[in-house]
């Protein structure tokens, strides 16, 4: 699969109705609001850890792409320094973290401020992760299709390997999600997110195969086989 295959999803349409969209929004507000209140102590602890490990500022903000290619601002707790090598380039992520901030990233506590973006309607609890505009533009038409739904705090790619996946594998999983988005799939992803937090990231070979097949068949104008279980 190549991300510059701009003709692949020219006729792609979302399977969801306006009713399911509003239901998703209501659930996002309810769940996001509840989690925000429950996670306030965790955010306070995270802020202390970041301040003790890296100092100020506590937050990292960046412009990302939201639904419909709209630019949104995403905030996270800062977990890396700006350390650079002799060539002036940023050092690899692992070299810019401390043991404490690496654990925050492992548990995804650094992403808790994004609950405010969910409440504001810029993000959803579940959807493709928000990416920078340059990254989305690099995917061509596939990037535009990926942005048909709101970005999420967790998504299909995140519960099927996340950092263990290549960019091509992630976008295949993201596009599979866009083509099958629904409340029940979101509920499954949310539960799988909890499992991932406990047991760590693992690649699901079956789900990855289905996503790649979906992308391949859709690019040929064929109906993909439903293999997910």
N, CA, C and O of each residue as an XYZ file, in Angstrom:
916
protein
N       0.820     -1.189      0.000
C       0.000      0.000      0.000
C       0.862      1.249      0.000
O       1.803      1.347      0.788
N       0.563      2.191     -0.856
C       1.269      3.452     -0.892
C       0.323      4.578     -0.526
O      -0.790      4.634     -1.048
N       0.750      5.512      0.390
C      -0.141      6.555      0.840
C      -0.460      7.585     -0.225
O      -1.359      8.397     -0.010
N       0.229      7.601     -1.372
C      -0.046      8.590     -2.401
C      -1.034      8.077     -3.437
O      -1.137      8.647     -4.524
N      -1.757      7.017     -3.122
C      -2.706      6.442     -4.055
C      -3.996      7.282     -4.009
O      -4.969      6.877     -3.372
N      -4.012      8.443     -4.676
C      -5.047      9.437     -4.478
C      -6.389      9.037     -5.083
O      -7.416      9.605     -4.712
N      -6.409      8.082     -5.996
C      -7.668      7.692     -6.606
C      -8.411      6.639     -5.790
O      -9.557      6.305     -6.091
N      -7.753      6.119     -4.756
C      -8.247      4.912     -4.105
C      -9.646      5.066     -3.520
O     -10.475      4.169     -3.671
N      -9.921      6.180     -2.859
C     -11.183      6.319     -2.163
C     -12.030      7.434     -2.758
O     -12.731      8.134     -2.027
N     -11.977      7.608     -4.070
C     -12.675      8.719     -4.701
C     -14.180      8.655     -4.491
O     -14.842      9.692     -4.454
N     -14.738      7.437     -4.351
C     -16.179      7.301     -4.192
C     -16.561      6.894     -2.777
O     -17.671      6.412     -2.548
N     -15.658      7.083     -1.833
C     -15.871      6.616     -0.468
C     -16.964      7.437      0.218
O     -16.999      8.660      0.078
N     -17.836      6.787      0.943
C     -18.882      7.485      1.699
C     -18.988      6.866      3.077
O     -18.723      5.678      3.256
N     -19.377      7.676      4.051
C     -19.506      7.201      5.414
C     -20.785      6.407      5.589
O     -21.819      6.762      5.024
N     -20.724      5.324      6.374
C     -21.906      4.508      6.585
C     -22.824      5.036      7.666
O     -23.890      4.466      7.902
N     -22.431      6.126      8.336
C     -23.194      6.613      9.471
C     -24.215      7.660      9.051
O     -24.018      8.372      8.066
N     -25.311      7.750      9.806
C     -26.349      8.736      9.561
C     -26.160      9.920     10.483
O     -25.337      9.881     11.397
N     -26.941     10.997     10.239
C     -26.850     12.157     11.112
C     -27.297     11.797     12.522
O     -26.790     12.350     13.498
N     -28.265     10.855     12.632
C     -28.714     10.431     13.947
C     -27.610      9.779     14.747
O     -27.462     10.049     15.939
N     -26.830      8.920     14.105
C     -25.733      8.255     14.804
C     -24.640      9.258     15.148
O     -23.944      9.107     16.153
N     -24.489     10.295     14.303
C     -23.501     11.339     14.608
C     -23.872     12.052     15.902
O     -23.024     12.253     16.772
N     -25.143     12.434     16.029
C     -25.568     13.150     17.232
C     -25.515     12.243     18.462
O     -25.210     12.706     19.561
N     -25.809     10.965     18.282
C     -25.685     10.029     19.393
C     -24.229      9.933     19.837
O     -23.939      9.926     21.034
N     -23.320      9.859     18.876
C     -21.891      9.808     19.199
C     -21.465     11.065     19.951
O     -20.671     11.005     20.890
N     -22.008     12.209     19.519
C     -21.643     13.478     20.167
C     -22.152     13.506     21.606
O     -21.443     13.951     22.510
N     -23.372     13.035     21.817
C     -23.923     12.999     23.171
C     -23.089     12.082     24.059
O     -22.781     12.419     25.202
N     -22.729     10.917     23.521
C     -21.909      9.977     24.297
C     -20.529     10.554     24.574
O     -19.980     10.364     25.659
N     -19.966     11.260     23.596
C     -18.668     11.900     23.806
C     -18.733     12.891     24.962
O     -17.858     12.907     25.827
N     -19.771     13.714     24.969
C     -19.903     14.722     26.029
C     -20.107     14.066     27.391
O     -19.521     14.486     28.389
N     -20.946     13.033     27.419
C     -21.222     12.369     28.688
C     -19.981     11.657     29.220
O     -19.605     11.837     30.378
N     -19.349     10.849     28.371
C     -18.180     10.098     28.800
C     -16.988     11.020     29.024
O     -16.253     10.868     29.999
N     -16.800     11.973     28.117
C     -15.687     12.909     28.259
C     -15.801     13.741     29.523
O     -14.812     13.955     30.224
N     -17.017     14.214     29.817
C     -17.217     15.013     31.028
C     -16.974     14.207     32.288
O     -16.342     14.686     33.230
N     -17.485     12.965     32.305
C     -17.291     12.108     33.468
C     -15.813     11.804     33.681
O     -15.312     11.876     34.803
N     -15.111     11.459     32.583
C     -13.690     11.135     32.707
C     -12.865     12.350     33.113
O     -11.893     12.231     33.858
N     -13.262     13.523     32.615
C     -12.518     14.736     32.976
C     -12.565     14.953     34.485
O     -11.542     15.239     35.106
N     -13.759     14.816     35.077
C     -13.902     15.007     36.525
C     -13.135     13.928     37.284
O     -12.416     14.222     38.239
N     -13.294     12.672     36.850
C     -12.620     11.571     37.540
C     -11.108     11.643     37.438
O     -10.388     11.216     38.341
N     -10.625     12.202     36.299
C      -9.180     12.228     36.053
C      -8.498     13.492     36.554
O      -7.289     13.647     36.380
N      -9.246     14.395     37.170
C      -8.616     15.615     37.689
C      -7.469     15.301     38.651
O      -6.416     15.930     38.545
N      -7.624     14.351     39.591
C      -6.476     14.009     40.457
C      -5.291     13.462     39.661
O      -4.143     13.783     39.970
N      -5.553     12.637     38.637
C      -4.475     12.107     37.806
C      -3.762     13.228     37.058
O      -2.539     13.209     36.920
N      -4.526     14.197     36.580
C      -3.915     15.316     35.873
C      -3.068     16.167     36.812
O      -2.028     16.689     36.413
N      -3.510     16.305     38.054
C      -2.724     17.054     39.033
C      -1.402     16.339     39.318
O      -0.348     16.971     39.384
N      -1.470     15.014     39.485
C      -0.247     14.233     39.714
C       0.667     14.304     38.493
O       1.881     14.453     38.627
N       0.079     14.196     37.306
C       0.862     14.265     36.068
C       1.566     15.607     35.954
O       2.733     15.671     35.568
N       0.860     16.672     36.289
C       1.458     18.010     36.229
C       2.660     18.115     37.165
O       3.676     18.710     36.806
N       2.549     17.542     38.358
C       3.656     17.560     39.320
C       4.846     16.775     38.782
O       5.989     17.219     38.899
N       4.579     15.599     38.188
C       5.656     14.768     37.635
C       6.363     15.500     36.498
O       7.591     15.477     36.414
N       5.602     16.144     35.630
C       6.195     16.877     34.511
C       7.039     18.038     35.026
O       8.145     18.274     34.540
N       6.513     18.757     36.006
C       7.255     19.900     36.552
C       8.549     19.437     37.223
O       9.592     20.072     37.069
N       8.478     18.330     37.968
C       9.661     17.818     38.650
C      10.677     17.244     37.671
O      11.880     17.319     37.922
N      10.216     16.674     36.561
C      11.110     16.017     35.602
C      11.665     16.968     34.559
O      12.838     16.886     34.196
N      10.814     17.878     34.073
C      11.210     18.723     32.943
C      11.104     20.210     33.216
O      11.625     21.018     32.448
N      10.429     20.588     34.312
C      10.215     22.001     34.568
C       9.070     22.532     33.722
O       8.243     21.764     33.229
N       9.026     23.845     33.557
C       7.976     24.457     32.749
C       8.469     24.624     31.309
O       9.676     24.656     31.067
N       7.528     24.731     30.343
C       6.073     24.703     30.508
C       5.571     23.289     30.739
O       6.246     22.312     30.416
N       4.379     23.197     31.301
C       3.809     21.883     31.588
C       3.145     21.275     30.366
O       3.035     20.053     30.260
N       2.701     22.124     29.439
C       1.918     21.636     28.314
C       2.634     21.832     26.983
O       3.446     22.741     26.812
N       2.306     20.957     26.063
C       2.785     21.023     24.685
C       1.560     21.155     23.788
O       0.652     20.326     23.859
N       1.521     22.169     22.958
C       0.393     22.359     22.051
C       0.879     22.346     20.608
O       1.997     22.767     20.309
N       0.032     21.864     19.733
C       0.385     21.784     18.318
C      -0.882     21.800     17.477
O      -1.920     21.284     17.889
N      -0.787     22.398     16.294
C      -1.903     22.409     15.358
C      -2.026     21.028     14.715
O      -1.041     20.472     14.229
N      -3.223     20.491     14.716
C      -3.495     19.199     14.111
C      -4.724     19.310     13.206
O      -5.408     20.333     13.199
N      -4.991     18.266     12.458
C      -6.122     18.262     11.536
C      -7.324     17.588     12.197
O      -7.220     16.475     12.713
N      -8.473     18.282     12.173
C      -9.701     17.732     12.706
C     -10.619     17.252     11.593
O     -10.187     17.079     10.453
N     -11.881     17.040     11.925
C     -12.854     16.574     10.944
C     -13.008     17.600      9.829
O     -13.035     18.806     10.078
N     -13.108     17.105      8.594
C     -13.269     17.993      7.457
C     -12.043     18.814      7.152
O     -12.144     19.870      6.526
N     -10.866     18.344      7.589
C      -9.585     19.029      7.358
C      -9.493     20.357      8.113
O      -8.638     21.186      7.802
N     -10.365     20.564      9.100
C     -10.303     21.795      9.893
C      -9.126     21.717     10.857
O      -8.902     20.684     11.489
N      -8.386     22.792     10.967
C      -7.219     22.827     11.851
C      -7.678     23.067     13.286
O      -8.425     24.006     13.560
N      -7.224     22.212     14.197
C      -7.544     22.341     15.618
C      -6.238     22.400     16.406
O      -5.174     22.062     15.886
N      -6.326     22.828     17.649
C      -5.156     22.859     18.530
C      -5.285     21.747     19.560
O      -6.280     21.662     20.280
N      -4.275     20.904     19.619
C      -4.277     19.767     20.539
C      -3.242     20.022     21.637
O      -2.104     20.400     21.359
N      -3.656     19.810     22.878
C      -2.763     20.020     24.027
C      -2.459     18.696     24.708
O      -3.327     17.832     24.832
N      -1.221     18.549     25.146
C      -0.786     17.383     25.901
C       0.140     17.860     27.014
O       0.713     18.947     26.938
N       0.276     17.039     28.040
C       1.330     17.320     29.011
C       2.668     17.093     28.328
O       2.822     16.134     27.572
N       3.625     17.954     28.581
C       4.941     17.833     27.955
C       5.682     16.651     28.561
O       5.752     16.515     29.783
N       6.234     15.796     27.703
C       6.945     14.612     28.190
C       8.354     14.506     27.627
O       9.076     13.562     27.949
N       8.759     15.461     26.790
C      10.088     15.403     26.193
C      10.762     16.767     26.247
O      10.102     17.805     26.238
N      12.074     16.743     26.303
C      12.848     17.973     26.231
C      13.038     18.364     24.769
O      12.602     17.651     23.866
N      13.682     19.486     24.546
C      13.995     19.939     23.188
C      15.460     19.669     22.844
O      16.047     20.366     22.016
N      16.043     18.658     23.481
C      17.456     18.350     23.266
C      17.742     18.028     21.800
O      16.990     17.307     21.145
N      18.840     18.578     21.308
C      19.220     18.387     19.908
C      20.650     17.870     19.809
O      21.471     18.068     20.704
N      20.917     17.206     18.699
C      22.253     16.689     18.454
C      23.158     17.779     17.896
O      22.747     18.932     17.767
N      24.376     17.414     17.572
C      25.339     18.380     17.052
C      24.904     18.969     15.711
O      25.324     20.067     15.346
N      24.063     18.237     14.981
C      23.589     18.734     13.697
C      22.379     19.652     13.834
O      21.859     20.156     12.838
N      21.935     19.867     15.065
C      20.799     20.747     15.306
C      19.455     20.066     15.235
O      18.435     20.693     15.521
N      19.422     18.796     14.861
C      18.163     18.062     14.771
C      17.766     17.520     16.141
O      18.621     17.189     16.962
N      16.463     17.433     16.375
C      15.988     16.878     17.635
C      16.473     15.445     17.799
O      16.493     14.674     16.839
N      16.859     15.097     19.008
C      17.263     13.730     19.298
C      16.044     12.807     19.235
O      14.916     13.290     19.329
N      16.237     11.492     19.078
C      15.105     10.557     19.074
C      14.258     10.706     20.332
O      14.757     11.095     21.388
N      12.973     10.391     20.206
C      12.037     10.569     21.319
C      12.537      9.916     22.605
O      12.445     10.507     23.681
N      13.064      8.700     22.496
C      13.477      7.969     23.695
C      14.582      8.691     24.461
O      14.689      8.558     25.680
N      15.399      9.451     23.745
C      16.517     10.153     24.369
C      16.090     11.483     24.980
O      16.866     12.118     25.694
N      14.877     11.899     24.707
C      14.400     13.184     25.235
C      13.388     13.006     26.356
O      12.800     13.977     26.830
N      13.187     11.758     26.779
C      12.268     11.473     27.874
C      13.039     11.093     29.129
O      14.190     10.662     29.067
N      12.385     11.261     30.256
C      12.902     10.713     31.507
C      12.135      9.415     31.787
O      11.150      9.111     31.115
N      12.589      8.670     32.766
C      11.883      7.435     33.115
C      10.450      7.739     33.540
O       9.524      6.993     33.223
N      10.280      8.849     34.263
C       8.946      9.216     34.744
C       8.034      9.630     33.597
O       6.881      9.202     33.545
N       8.533     10.464     32.668
C       7.670     10.920     31.568
C       7.412      9.803     30.561
O       6.376      9.785     29.897
N       8.363      8.869     30.451
C       8.125      7.712     29.581
C       6.964      6.875     30.127
O       6.175      6.332     29.354
N       6.859      6.769     31.445
C       5.746      6.048     32.049
C       4.432      6.785     31.825
O       3.396      6.160     31.595
N       4.475      8.114     31.892
C       3.268      8.896     31.610
C       2.771      8.625     30.198
O       1.569      8.496     29.968
N       3.701      8.539     29.255
C       3.322      8.243     27.873
C       2.796      6.820     27.745
O       1.841      6.570     27.009
N       3.413      5.896     28.455
C       2.975      4.496     28.405
C       1.531      4.364     28.890
O       0.745      3.606     28.321
N       1.189      5.104     29.941
C      -0.160      5.069     30.504
C      -1.099      6.066     29.826
O      -2.296      6.095     30.114
N      -0.549      6.884     28.924
C      -1.308      7.897     28.177
C      -1.882      8.989     29.072
O      -2.860      9.643     28.709
N      -1.282      9.185     30.233
C      -1.721     10.276     31.099
C      -1.421     11.630     30.457
O      -2.102     12.615     30.744
N      -0.417     11.684     29.599
C      -0.064     12.946     28.957
C      -1.169     13.454     28.044
O      -1.208     14.640     27.716
N      -2.076     12.559     27.628
C      -3.126     12.944     26.689
C      -4.426     13.352     27.377
O      -5.394     13.697     26.699
N      -4.468     13.319     28.694
C      -5.697     13.640     29.414
C      -6.228     15.050     29.134
O      -7.447     15.226     29.123
N      -5.376     16.071     28.905
C      -5.927     17.398     28.579
C      -6.786     17.406     27.316
O      -7.572     18.330     27.110
N      -6.643     16.390     26.473
C      -7.440     16.340     25.248
C      -8.921     16.078     25.529
O      -9.755     16.205     24.633
N      -9.245     15.716     26.767
C     -10.652     15.585     27.136
C     -11.375     16.918     26.956
O     -12.567     16.942     26.652
N     -10.665     18.015     27.140
C     -11.270     19.336     26.922
C     -11.599     19.535     25.445
O     -12.607     20.157     25.108
N     -10.743     19.002     24.559
C     -11.014     19.094     23.127
C     -12.226     18.251     22.749
O     -12.975     18.606     21.839
N     -12.418     17.130     23.451
C     -13.607     16.297     23.227
C     -14.860     17.070     23.620
O     -15.843     17.089     22.880
N     -14.821     17.699     24.776
C     -15.975     18.464     25.242
C     -16.264     19.651     24.328
O     -17.418     20.045     24.162
N     -15.214     20.217     23.734
C     -15.391     21.363     22.836
C     -15.878     20.951     21.454
O     -16.282     21.802     20.661
N     -15.843     19.645     21.154
C     -16.289     19.168     19.859
C     -15.196     19.086     18.814
O     -15.470     18.735     17.666
N     -13.953     19.403     19.185
C     -12.844     19.316     18.236
C     -12.374     17.880     18.046
O     -11.843     17.527     16.994
N     -12.572     17.057     19.067
C     -12.163     15.671     19.022
C     -13.304     14.792     19.512
O     -14.319     15.278     20.012
N     -13.113     13.494     19.357
C     -14.057     12.499     19.863
C     -13.303     11.575     20.812
O     -12.073     11.587     20.845
N     -14.028     10.782     21.577
C     -13.356      9.808     22.420
C     -12.671      8.755     21.565
O     -11.596      8.269     21.915
N     -13.299      8.396     20.432
C     -12.753      7.364     19.554
C     -12.709      7.873     18.126
O     -13.674      8.457     17.634
N     -11.587      7.649     17.468
C     -11.407      8.054     16.076
C      -9.927      7.999     15.739
O      -9.110      7.728     16.619
N      -9.564      8.246     14.501
C      -8.140      8.288     14.162
C      -7.426      9.368     14.974
O      -7.990     10.437     15.206
N      -6.226      9.108     15.396
C      -5.490     10.095     16.182
C      -5.254     11.364     15.357
O      -5.016     11.279     14.153
N      -5.319     12.544     15.995
C      -5.089     13.790     15.250
C      -3.630     13.900     14.812
O      -2.718     13.703     15.615
N      -3.417     14.213     13.543
C      -2.070     14.307     12.983
C      -1.804     15.723     12.471
O      -2.746     16.456     12.172
N      -0.526     16.118     12.365
C      -0.193     17.426     11.805
C      -0.653     17.547     10.353
O      -0.780     16.545      9.649
N      -0.899     18.770      9.916
C      -1.394     19.023      8.564
C      -0.436     18.484      7.513
O      -0.877     17.933      6.504
N       0.872     18.634      7.730
C       1.851     18.164      6.748
C       1.774     16.648      6.585
O       1.926     16.129      5.479
N       1.538     15.940      7.690
C       1.429     14.478      7.619
C       0.188     14.062      6.844
O       0.253     13.172      5.997
N      -0.946     14.704      7.131
C      -2.188     14.409      6.423
C      -2.040     14.734      4.945
O      -2.481     13.965      4.091
N      -1.425     15.861      4.642
C      -1.235     16.243      3.240
C      -0.367     15.226      2.513
O      -0.563     14.979      1.323
N       0.586     14.637      3.215
C       1.466     13.649      2.607
C       0.737     12.372      2.219
O       1.213     11.628      1.362
N      -0.408     12.107      2.835
C      -1.201     10.931      2.485
C      -2.103     11.181      1.281
O      -2.761     10.257      0.802
N      -2.143     12.426      0.782
C      -2.966     12.731     -0.384
C      -4.442     12.532     -0.105
O      -4.943     12.944      0.942
N      -5.148     11.894     -1.051
C      -6.582     11.676     -0.920
C      -6.915     10.789      0.278
O      -7.972     10.949      0.889
N      -6.034      9.868      0.616
C      -6.273      9.017      1.774
C      -6.323      9.844      3.061
O      -7.082      9.525      3.977
N      -5.527     10.889      3.128
C      -5.547     11.770      4.288
C      -6.859     12.521      4.389
O      -7.386     12.716      5.485
N      -7.392     12.945      3.246
C      -8.675     13.653      3.251
C      -9.790     12.724      3.726
O     -10.647     13.124      4.513
N      -9.772     11.475      3.239
C     -10.791     10.512      3.657
C     -10.656     10.202      5.142
O     -11.658     10.094      5.849
N      -9.443     10.062      5.608
C      -9.193      9.804      7.038
C      -9.805     10.894      7.900
O     -10.200     10.639      9.038
N      -9.887     12.107      7.369
C     -10.393     13.252      8.123
C     -11.899     13.437      7.977
O     -12.427     14.484      8.351
N     -12.605     12.436      7.437
C     -14.057     12.516      7.346
C     -14.712     12.427      8.717
O     -15.847     12.871      8.892
N     -14.011     11.861      9.684
C     -14.539     11.758     11.040
C     -13.634     12.540     11.979
O     -12.483     12.829     11.652
N     -14.163     12.878     13.144
C     -13.370     13.624     14.118
C     -12.236     12.756     14.661
O     -12.421     11.557     14.870
N     -11.080     13.345     14.888
C      -9.986     12.578     15.500
C     -10.347     12.186     16.920
O     -11.156     12.849     17.569
N      -9.745     11.105     17.401
C     -10.102     10.598     18.722
C      -8.930     10.493     19.679
O      -7.768     10.539     19.273
N      -9.250     10.354     20.942
C      -8.221     10.134     21.945
C      -7.638      8.737     21.821
O      -6.486      8.502     22.186
N      -8.433      7.814     21.308
C      -7.960      6.472     21.006
C      -8.643      6.020     19.731
O      -9.668      6.578     19.339
N      -8.080      5.010     19.083
C      -8.640      4.590     17.813
C      -8.278      3.157     17.476
O      -7.598      2.479     18.246
N      -8.739      2.700     16.318
C      -8.533      1.322     15.878
C      -7.052      1.001     15.727
O      -6.624     -0.103     16.063
N      -6.268      1.945     15.227
C      -4.828      1.704     15.098
C      -4.164      1.618     16.470
O      -3.223      0.846     16.655
N      -4.649      2.405     17.431
C      -4.027      2.441     18.750
C      -4.244      1.140     19.523
O      -3.422      0.786     20.369
N      -5.334      0.427     19.248
C      -5.586     -0.825     19.973
C      -5.139     -2.048     19.179
O      -5.370     -3.186     19.587
N      -4.499     -1.798     18.041
C      -4.024     -2.910     17.208
C      -2.530     -2.827     16.911
O      -2.054     -3.368     15.913
N      -1.802     -2.149     17.784
C      -0.358     -2.104     17.618
C       0.278     -0.757     17.861
O       1.373     -0.678     18.419
N      -0.394      0.310     17.448
C       0.042      1.689     17.677
C       1.506      1.915     17.297
O       1.834      1.926     16.110
N       2.378      2.092     18.267
C       3.770      2.436     17.971
C       4.537      1.290     17.314
O       5.628      1.500     16.785
N       3.980      0.089     17.343
C       4.631     -1.055     16.705
C       4.331     -1.125     15.209
O       4.913     -1.938     14.491
N       3.414     -0.261     14.738
C       2.974     -0.282     13.350
C       3.724      0.730     12.497
O       4.254      1.716     13.010
N       3.764      0.480     11.191
C       4.289      1.466     10.255
C       3.192      2.491      9.970
O       2.025      2.258     10.284
N       3.565      3.624      9.376
C       2.582      4.641      9.018
C       1.550      4.081      8.040
O       0.367      4.408      8.131
N       1.991      3.241      7.109
C       1.079      2.655      6.127
C       0.069      1.722      6.811
O      -1.103      1.685      6.437
N       0.531      0.978      7.806
C      -0.375      0.084      8.529
C      -1.376      0.878      9.355
O      -2.548      0.512      9.441
N      -0.914      1.963      9.961
C      -1.810      2.793     10.761
C      -2.913      3.398      9.910
O      -4.079      3.388     10.307
N      -2.557      3.929      8.733
C      -3.595      4.576      7.925
C      -4.565      3.543      7.360
O      -5.740      3.854      7.164
N      -4.102      2.323      7.095
C      -5.019      1.267      6.655
C      -6.045      0.977      7.754
O      -7.237      0.851      7.470
N      -5.596      0.871      8.989
C      -6.498      0.634     10.113
C      -7.430      1.825     10.324
O      -8.614      1.650     10.611
N      -6.889      3.040     10.181
C      -7.719      4.234     10.339
C      -8.819      4.291      9.286
O      -9.965      4.615      9.596
N      -8.468      3.977      8.044
C      -9.457      4.021      6.972
C     -10.497      2.916      7.134
O     -11.665      3.109      6.796
N     -10.076      1.760      7.649
C     -11.057      0.712      7.945
C     -12.053      1.228      8.974
O     -13.256      0.991      8.863
N     -11.542      1.935      9.972
C     -12.440      2.497     10.995
C     -13.414      3.494     10.368
O     -14.612      3.443     10.645
N     -12.919      4.387      9.536
C     -13.787      5.381      8.905
C     -14.905      4.696      8.122
O     -16.046      5.157      8.124
N     -14.568      3.593      7.455
C     -15.558      2.883      6.664
C     -16.542      2.068      7.475
O     -17.552      1.616      6.936
N     -16.274      1.862      8.772
C     -17.141      1.029      9.602
C     -17.528      1.726     10.897
O     -17.994      1.075     11.833
N     -17.344      3.032     10.966
C     -17.565      3.777     12.207
C     -18.985      3.590     12.726
O     -19.945      3.595     11.955
N     -19.107      3.427     14.026
C     -20.405      3.260     14.661
C     -20.239      3.185     16.164
O     -19.131      3.008     16.671
N     -21.335      3.318     16.867
C     -21.296      3.359     18.336
C     -20.761      2.053     18.909
O     -19.977      2.076     19.858
N     -21.175      0.899     18.345
C     -20.730     -0.377     18.895
C     -19.242     -0.603     18.658
O     -18.555     -1.164     19.512
N     -18.746     -0.173     17.513
C     -17.308     -0.288     17.263
C     -16.543      0.626     18.208
O     -15.487      0.252     18.718
N     -17.070      1.819     18.444
C     -16.426      2.736     19.390
C     -16.365      2.116     20.784
O     -15.349      2.224     21.472
N     -17.452      1.469     21.196
C     -17.474      0.833     22.520
C     -16.421     -0.271     22.601
O     -15.756     -0.431     23.624
N     -16.278     -1.031     21.513
C     -15.276     -2.097     21.494
C     -13.870     -1.512     21.580
O     -13.021     -2.031     22.304
N     -13.627     -0.441     20.845
C     -12.309      0.186     20.867
C     -11.997      0.737     22.253
O     -10.865      0.632     22.725
N     -12.990      1.318     22.902
C     -12.775      1.860     24.243
C     -12.370      0.755     25.212
O     -11.459      0.937     26.020
N     -13.045     -0.390     25.133
C     -12.700     -1.515     26.011
C     -11.316     -2.068     25.671
O     -10.549     -2.416     26.568
N     -10.997     -2.148     24.381
C      -9.674     -2.625     23.981
C      -8.578     -1.649     24.415
O      -7.441     -2.056     24.654
N      -8.920     -0.363     24.516
C      -7.955      0.624     25.004
C      -7.585      0.330     26.450
O      -6.415      0.399     26.825
N      -8.576      0.006     27.249
C      -8.309     -0.345     28.650
C      -7.412     -1.580     28.729
O      -6.508     -1.650     29.563
N      -7.673     -2.552     27.851
C      -6.846     -3.764     27.806
C      -5.412     -3.415     27.414
O      -4.462     -3.959     27.978
N      -5.256     -2.515     26.458
C      -3.921     -2.117     26.004
C      -3.156     -1.409     27.108
O      -1.951     -1.611     27.259
N      -3.849     -0.579     27.885
C      -3.195      0.121     28.981
C      -2.651     -0.854     30.020
O      -1.614     -0.608     30.636
N      -3.362     -1.962     30.204
C      -2.950     -2.946     31.213
C      -1.858     -3.872     30.687
O      -0.867     -4.120     31.373
N      -2.039     -4.385     29.465
C      -1.150     -5.420     28.954
C      -0.120     -4.921     27.939
O       0.771     -5.674     27.547
N      -0.232     -3.661     27.511
C       0.724     -3.135     26.558
C       0.266     -3.301     25.119
O      -0.741     -3.953     24.845
N       1.016     -2.704     24.207
C       0.660     -2.721     22.793
C       1.046     -4.046     22.136
O       2.139     -4.568     22.350
N       0.126     -4.572     21.335
C       0.371     -5.800     20.590
C      -0.297     -5.686     19.231
O      -1.416     -5.185     19.121
N       0.383     -6.146     18.208
C      -0.180     -6.107     16.862
C      -1.194     -7.237     16.709
O      -0.903     -8.391     17.023
N      -2.373     -6.898     16.231
C      -3.381     -7.912     15.916
C      -3.274     -8.195     14.423
O      -3.741     -7.411     13.597
N      -2.663     -9.309     14.092
C      -2.395     -9.623     12.688
C      -3.670     -9.757     11.870
O      -3.701     -9.363     10.705
N      -4.728    -10.314     12.470
C      -5.982    -10.488     11.736
C      -6.604     -9.150     11.387
O      -6.995     -8.925     10.242
N      -6.700     -8.261     12.363
C      -7.292     -6.946     12.109
C      -6.469     -6.156     11.096
O      -7.018     -5.430     10.267
N      -5.152     -6.306     11.172
C      -4.288     -5.608     10.224
C      -4.495     -6.150      8.814
O      -4.530     -5.379      7.854
N      -4.631     -7.458      8.680
C      -4.867     -8.074      7.380
C      -6.197     -7.597      6.793
O      -6.284     -7.287      5.605
N      -7.235     -7.542      7.640
C      -8.546     -7.096      7.186
C      -8.485     -5.650      6.703
O      -9.067     -5.310      5.672
N      -7.781     -4.802      7.448
C      -7.676     -3.393      7.076
C      -6.967     -3.222      5.740
O      -7.394     -2.426      4.904
N      -5.883     -3.969      5.539
C      -5.157     -3.876      4.275
C      -6.013     -4.388      3.116
O      -6.001     -3.827      2.020
N      -6.752     -5.462      3.383
C      -7.628     -6.008      2.350
C      -8.752     -5.033      2.004
O      -9.118     -4.874      0.840
N      -9.289     -4.388      3.028
C     -10.330     -3.382      2.825
C      -9.832     -2.260      1.924
O     -10.518     -1.848      0.989
N      -8.637     -1.775      2.215
C      -8.077     -0.693      1.416
C      -7.817     -1.144     -0.013
O      -8.102     -0.413     -0.961
N      -7.279     -2.340     -0.166
C      -6.977     -2.855     -1.497
C      -8.253     -3.050     -2.319
O      -8.320     -2.623     -3.471
N      -9.255     -3.688     -1.736
C     -10.495     -3.957     -2.454
C     -11.246     -2.673     -2.752
O     -11.837     -2.537     -3.824
N     -11.233     -1.732     -1.825
C     -11.944     -0.491     -2.043
C     -11.304      0.315     -3.160
O     -11.991      0.995     -3.922
N      -9.991      0.234     -3.250
C      -9.298      0.964     -4.309
C      -9.600      0.373     -5.678
O      -9.446      1.039     -6.702
N     -10.034     -0.893     -5.686
C     -10.399     -1.549     -6.939
C     -11.905     -1.489     -7.205
O     -12.401     -2.030     -8.193
N     -12.624     -0.809     -6.290
C     -14.058     -0.708     -6.464
C     -14.807     -1.963     -6.100
O     -15.932     -2.162     -6.557
N     -14.195     -2.842     -5.264
C     -14.819     -4.088     -4.887
C     -15.261     -4.014     -3.423
O     -14.750     -3.205     -2.648
N     -16.208     -4.860     -3.064
C     -16.660     -4.949     -1.695
C     -15.731     -5.864     -0.912
O     -15.578     -7.031     -1.273
N     -15.098     -5.359      0.166
C     -14.165     -6.197      0.919
C     -14.879     -7.276      1.720
O     -16.022     -7.104      2.143
N     -14.180     -8.397      1.922
C     -14.715     -9.454      2.782
C     -14.691     -8.998      4.235
O     -13.748     -8.336      4.670
N     -15.721     -9.350      4.974
C     -15.777     -9.007      6.389
C     -15.173    -10.169      7.170
O     -15.764    -11.244      7.271
N     -13.980     -9.931      7.723
C     -13.267    -10.996      8.413
C     -13.115    -10.728      9.902
O     -12.769    -11.629     10.665
N     -13.377     -9.477     10.323
C     -13.119     -9.117     11.715
C     -13.981     -9.936     12.658
O     -15.145    -10.218     12.374
N     -13.399    -10.306     13.770
C     -14.177    -10.988     14.801
C     -13.688    -10.542     16.159
O     -14.205    -10.994     17.181
